[in-house]
Amino acid sequence: MKIVLAQVASCIADKAENIRRIKKVVGKVEADLVVFSEMFLTGYMCRDLFFKVAEGTEGESVRKIERIAEEHGCSILFGMPVLDDRVTSLVTNSAILVSPDGSVQRYDKLSLANFGPFEEKLYFCPGSAPRLFEFNHVKIGPIICYDIFFPEISKYYATLGAEVIICIAASPSTSKPYFERVIPARAIENTTYVVYVNQVGTQLNQVFFGGSQAANPRGDIIVRNKYYEEDITVVEVDPAEIRLARQMRPTLRNTFELSNILYSSLSE
């Protein structure tokens, strides 16, 4: 499976322009899946505008992206603020996977960042549970930015059979050293590929460093995009690599054994 890391700047609150950028990228690559950053549809620094630009997964924007996926025969994963169909003031920070067959899968960010320059709890409600994505017989564990620092989420996906963890992010320059340490760690712990696609450019007072990258199941960085520039790269997921890594270092298998010990001790 070929995955494109689409490190492309997005515009604040301009959904039409951001969809145009999605179409431009998808139209010039050959891949099974094209991945864009956290909140790509609207830009990350919308602040109070999130309540104006958010829409449901049945909305016009997702429908337009569905048509792009169908036209080019590839799936598209991107971030957007999703408006709850029942409660108009409820907005989630979500990852959406749109496939050529018209199916739409959604994951809502569990770990909202609310420190330093981040104020996500002012605008978003956290998700209720992880959501494993499946397409083309591949299982994908979606996470969003700050989620990656909580290994339980990625481990949960791996125990369900995820072969790839995909992290879409809007990470500023101050976060760069932290992400670059933790990405290979998540890959090694779970013997999965980890694909990280970050926002790039400047939105209001935030500079996003780019540096999108992919780690193989041994934790080697096999793709790295440019820093502070738009860049598009491709990583190929090889199931044989996953099987080999799990034979050589069975951390995932041993997780089940260790969990039985740890959690049984809590009940004593």
N, C-alpha and C positions, 0 to 999 in steps of 0.2 A: 504494500500500500504506500503510495506517494502522498506526503503531506507537505503543503506549501506553508511556510512561515511568512505571512504577509505583514511585514513591519512597515506600516503606512500611516502617515499622520491623518487624524480626523479633525473635522471642524466642529466647533461648539454650536450645538442646537441646529445644525443644518443637515437634516436627515437626507434631503434630496441629493446634496453634494456627496455625502458619505456613501450613499447607495451607488452613485455614479462611480466613485472610486473603487467600490467592491466590484462593480461590473467591469471596469477597466482591467483590474488585476486578474480576475477570473478568466477574462477573455484572452489573456496572453500567456497563460500557463497551462501545462498539462499535468493534472494531478487527480487523485481520488478525493482529496479534501483540502480546502483552502481555509486557513485559520487567521482571523483578525483579532485585534486586541480587545481588552475590557472596555465596555461602553463605546465601541467603535461607531455604532449607529448615530450617537448623539454627541460624542466627545465626553471626556471624563469630567471636565470642570464646569458642568452646567449649573451646579448649585441649585438655586430655587427654580430654575427652568426645568429641572427634572420632572416636576409635576405637570408641566405644560407639554413636554415632548414625549413623555412615556406613553406607551400604547400596549394593547394586548397582543398576544401571539397570533390572533386572527386579524390583526390590523393591516393597514395598507402597506406599511414598510416591509413586514415579513412576507406578504404576498408578492411584492416586487422582487425580493431576494429569492423567493421560491422560483419565480420565472427565470431568473438568472441561472440558478442551479439546474433547472430543467433544460434550458437552452444549451448549456455547456457540458451537461452530463457529469457534474461533480458536486459534492456536498460542500456546504459553506458553514463555518462555525464563527460566530461573532458575538460581541457583547452588546446589551441594550438594557434600558430601564423598562421593566414590564409593569404595566398597570393592571391591577387585579380587576377581573370582570365584575366582581360583586361589590367591592369596597373601593370607591374612586380615589381615596387618599392613600391607598396601600400600593407602594412601589417596591419592586425588588431589583437588585443588581443581578442580572441574569446572563447566562451563556445559552445561546440558541444554536441548534444544529438543524439546518435545513437541507434536505436531500432531494435529488432529482425526481423522485417518485411523489413529492409533495408532502412527505412526512416531516413533522416538526418535533424536535425533542428539546426539553428545557431543563436547565439546572439553575437554582437560585443560590447565590453566594451565602455560605453559612457563617463565615467569620468576617464580620464587618469591621473595617479599620476605623478606629476612632481615637487617634492620638496624633500629636505633631500637626502636620498640615491636613490630616484626614478627618472628615466630619461625616462619615457615611451613615451614622445612626440618626443624623438629622433628616436624612432623605429616604433611607431604605429600611425595610424590614428584613430580617434574616430569613433564609430558607428554612424549611422544616426537616429536610433530609437530603443526603446525597442521592444523585440520580445517574445511574449507569447508562451511557449512550451505547447503542449498537447500530452498526451499518456495515454492509459488505462482509458480514461474518466476523467483524472485528469489534471487540469490546473496548470502549473508551471511558476513562474516568475523568470527567470535567471538574476543574477547580478554578477559582478566580483569585488571583493575586495573593492577598494575605492568607488565604486558605492553605497555601503551600507550607506555611510554618507550623501547621498542625498535622503531624504525620499520621494521625489516626484516620483522617479522611482518605488519604491516598492508600493506606493499608486496607481500609474497608473496600475500596474499589478492587485492589489486587486480589483480595480473598474471594471476590465475586468473579474473578477471571479476567480483569482488565489487562490488556496487553500494552496499552498506551495511557499515560496520564497527560492530559493537556491542560496547561495553565495559561489562561489569558489574563493579561495584567495591564495596569496603568501605573508603572513603578517609576518614581522620580529618581533623580541622581543619587540622593542620599541613601536609597535602598539598594543600590547596585551591589555592594560587597556582600550583603546578606543573601540576596537571591543567588548570586554566583556560587555561594557555598552550599546552599540547601538543594539546588536542582540536582547535582550528582548524588547527593545523599538520598533523596527520594527514589532515584533510579536504582541505587544499590540495595536499599532496604526492601524494595518490592520486586526487583529483577524485572522491571518494565522499562519501556522507553518513556522518557519525560520530554514533552515538547512545551516550550515556554515562548509565548508571543506577547511582546510588550508594545505599548504605545511609544511613539517617538515624536519629538518636536516640543513646542512650547504652547501651553494653554494657560491663559492668565499668568499667574506667577509661578507655575510649575513647569519644570523642564524634565521631560521623560527621556531616559537614556537609551532606549532601544535595546540593543544587545540581545535580541531574541536568540534562542539556542535550543539544541536538542541533545539529550544524553541517551546513550544506549543502555541496555540492561546491566552493564558493568560499571556505569557511571562515567564513561568517557564522553567528553563533549565532542560530538561528531559534526555538528553544524553550529556556526555562530555568526549572527548578522552583525553588521557594522554598528558602532556606537554613534548616537546622535545624528543619524542619517536614515532616510528611508532605504529599505533593502528587502529583497525577496529571495528566499532560499528554499531548497527542497530537501526533505529527509525521507528516506525509504525505510519503512518498518518491515523487518524480516522476522517472521515467526521462528525461524530456525535459531536466530540469535537469542531469542527469549528462552527457548528450550535449553540451549547450551548453557546459558548463564544460570539457569535454575538447577541444572545438573551439577555445575561446578561449585555453586554456593547456594545451598537450599534454604535461604533465609525465609522464604515465604512458607515452605513446609514446616519449618521449625517454629514459625509464628503461632501456629495452631497449638503446638505442644506447650509453648511458653504461656500462651493465653490461658490455657486450662489451669496451669499452676498459679498464675497471678490472680486471676479472677476468683478461683476457688478459695484462695487465702483471704479475699475480702469478705467472704461470707462466713468465715469462722468467728 
